[in-house]
Each structure stands twice: as structure tokens, then as C-alpha cells.
Amino acid sequence: MRLFQMFMLILLGGALIWGSAAEVAGYLRSRSRLVRTTGVVIGIDEEETRPGVRRRSALFRFTANDGETIETVSSAQTWPGPKVGTLIPITYDPERPWDAERTGVLIFKLCLMPFTFALGVFFLVLTAQEIL
């Protein structure tokens, strides 16, 4: 059982480190191209993740600089969710406008990355101490 727990901590720690690094690297690669604009909430994307539990995310629309109208869903899950018709700040990469995100969500995710990275390192160090 101890071996299984160590294996799971290594996997979890590695996943946290990899995910955090990938998120920050993606932001750093595209930050010079990022454009801010205003979008409007046109609906709530609602999914049932498991019986009795619903996930609600904002479905928003914005117009990119090239005139294309984009509709996408925020990665933030909230309850009850923003009201339809609410104007929200959007940040997007003109090369990938379908990956647009609410500006506050993007900033929150970037602020969270050092903590998830540190947690991943903690899990790996904990496992290394157990092995040694």
C-alpha cells in the first residue's frame, strides 16, 4: 500500500508541476499578442457533472479586431453565474480567438500557478524523503 501511495504522489506532483508550467509558458508565449476587449454574456453553459451537481459557466460573445464574431465558454465555473446581458472584459490571442477568456479568470489562474507548482514540488519532496 505504501508503494501505491508514493506512486500516486509522484503522479499528482508531476501533473501539478506540468500543468502549472504549461499554463504559465502558454501565457508568456502569447502575452505580447494578447488583446483586451469587451464581451457580453449571452447565456449560461450548464452541465451536470454528477447527479445533483451542476457546473455553470458564462457563454459570451465578442467581436475580434478582424471583425469576426466569436462565441465561447469561460473556463470559470460559478454558481449562479453571471447574468445574461452583462458586459465583461475579455482577453484573447488574435491567433486563437476561440480560446478567449474573461480577464479576471486569466489573472486568477496566473496568480494560482505558483501555489499549484509549489504543491507539486512538495508532493515530490515528500515522496523523495520517504524513499531515502
C-alpha positions as CSV (number, residue, x, y, z in Angstrom):
1,M,0.0,0.0,0.0
2,R,2.8,2.4,0.8
3,L,4.3,1.9,-2.7
4,F,0.9,2.8,-4.3
5,Q,0.7,6.0,-2.2
6,M,4.2,7.1,-3.2
7,F,3.4,6.3,-6.9
8,M,0.2,8.4,-6.7
9,L,2.0,11.3,-5.0
10,I,4.7,11.2,-7.8
11,L,1.9,11.3,-10.4
12,L,0.0,14.0,-8.7
13,G,3.1,16.1,-8.1
14,G,4.2,15.7,-11.6
15,A,0.8,16.6,-13.0
16,L,0.6,19.8,-10.9
17,I,4.1,20.9,-11.9
18,W,3.5,20.1,-15.6
19,G,0.1,21.8,-15.6
20,S,1.3,25.0,-13.8
21,A,4.4,25.3,-16.1
22,A,2.3,24.7,-19.2
23,E,-0.2,27.4,-18.2
24,V,2.5,30.0,-17.5
25,A,4.5,29.1,-20.6
26,G,1.4,29.5,-22.7
27,Y,0.7,32.9,-21.2
28,L,4.3,34.0,-21.7
29,R,4.4,32.9,-25.3
30,S,1.2,34.8,-26.2
31,R,1.3,37.8,-23.8
32,S,2.7,40.2,-26.4
33,R,-0.1,39.4,-28.8
34,L,-3.0,39.4,-26.2
35,V,-5.8,41.9,-26.9
36,R,-8.4,43.1,-24.4
37,T,-11.9,43.9,-25.5
38,T,-15.4,43.8,-24.1
39,G,-17.8,40.9,-24.5
40,V,-21.3,40.2,-23.5
41,V,-22.7,37.2,-21.6
42,I,-25.2,35.6,-24.0
43,G,-26.1,32.6,-21.9
44,I,-25.1,30.2,-19.2
45,D,-23.5,26.9,-20.2
46,E,-24.9,24.4,-17.7
47,E,-23.7,20.8,-17.4
48,E,-24.5,18.1,-14.8
49,T,-21.1,16.9,-13.7
50,R,-22.6,14.2,-11.5
51,P,-26.1,13.6,-10.2
52,G,-27.3,16.7,-8.4
53,V,-24.2,18.8,-9.2
54,R,-24.4,21.4,-11.9
55,R,-21.5,23.3,-13.4
56,R,-22.3,26.8,-14.7
57,S,-20.0,28.8,-17.0
58,A,-20.6,32.0,-18.8
59,L,-21.2,31.7,-22.6
60,F,-20.0,35.0,-24.1
61,R,-19.7,36.7,-27.4
62,F,-17.2,39.3,-28.6
63,T,-16.0,40.8,-31.8
64,A,-12.3,40.3,-32.6
65,N,-10.2,43.0,-34.2
66,D,-10.6,41.4,-37.6
67,G,-14.4,41.8,-37.3
68,E,-15.1,38.1,-36.7
69,T,-17.8,37.4,-34.0
70,I,-16.6,34.7,-31.6
71,E,-18.8,32.8,-29.1
72,T,-17.0,30.8,-26.4
73,V,-17.4,29.4,-22.9
74,S,-15.4,30.6,-19.9
75,S,-13.3,28.0,-18.1
76,A,-14.5,29.5,-14.8
77,Q,-17.3,27.6,-13.1
78,T,-19.5,29.6,-10.9
79,W,-22.9,29.5,-9.3
80,P,-25.3,31.0,-10.2
81,G,-23.1,32.5,-12.9
82,P,-23.1,36.0,-14.5
83,K,-26.4,37.4,-15.7
84,V,-27.2,37.3,-19.4
85,G,-26.5,40.7,-21.0
86,T,-23.7,41.6,-18.6
87,L,-20.7,43.3,-20.2
88,I,-17.4,41.5,-19.3
89,P,-13.7,42.2,-20.0
90,I,-12.2,39.6,-22.4
91,T,-8.6,38.8,-23.2
92,Y,-7.8,36.9,-26.3
93,D,-4.9,35.9,-28.6
94,P,-5.8,37.0,-32.2
95,E,-4.2,33.8,-33.5
96,R,-6.5,31.7,-31.3
97,P,-9.6,33.9,-30.6
98,W,-11.7,30.8,-29.7
99,D,-9.6,30.4,-26.6
100,A,-10.6,33.8,-25.2
101,E,-11.1,34.1,-21.5
102,R,-12.6,36.6,-19.1
103,T,-9.8,38.8,-18.0
104,G,-10.3,38.2,-14.3
105,V,-10.3,34.5,-14.8
106,L,-7.0,34.7,-16.6
107,I,-5.4,36.8,-13.9
108,F,-6.7,34.4,-11.2
109,K,-5.3,31.4,-12.9
110,L,-1.9,33.1,-13.2
111,C,-1.9,34.0,-9.5
112,L,-2.8,30.4,-8.6
113,M,0.1,28.8,-10.6
114,P,2.9,29.4,-8.1
115,F,0.8,27.7,-5.4
116,T,0.0,24.7,-7.6
117,F,3.6,24.4,-8.7
118,A,4.8,24.5,-5.1
119,L,2.2,21.9,-4.1
120,G,3.6,19.6,-6.8
121,V,7.1,20.1,-5.6
122,F,6.0,19.4,-2.0
123,F,4.5,16.1,-3.1
124,L,7.7,15.1,-4.9
125,V,9.9,16.1,-2.0
126,L,7.6,14.2,0.4
127,T,7.9,11.1,-1.7
128,A,11.7,11.5,-2.0
129,Q,12.1,11.8,1.7
130,E,10.1,8.6,2.2
131,I,12.2,6.7,-0.4
132,L,15.5,7.9,1.2
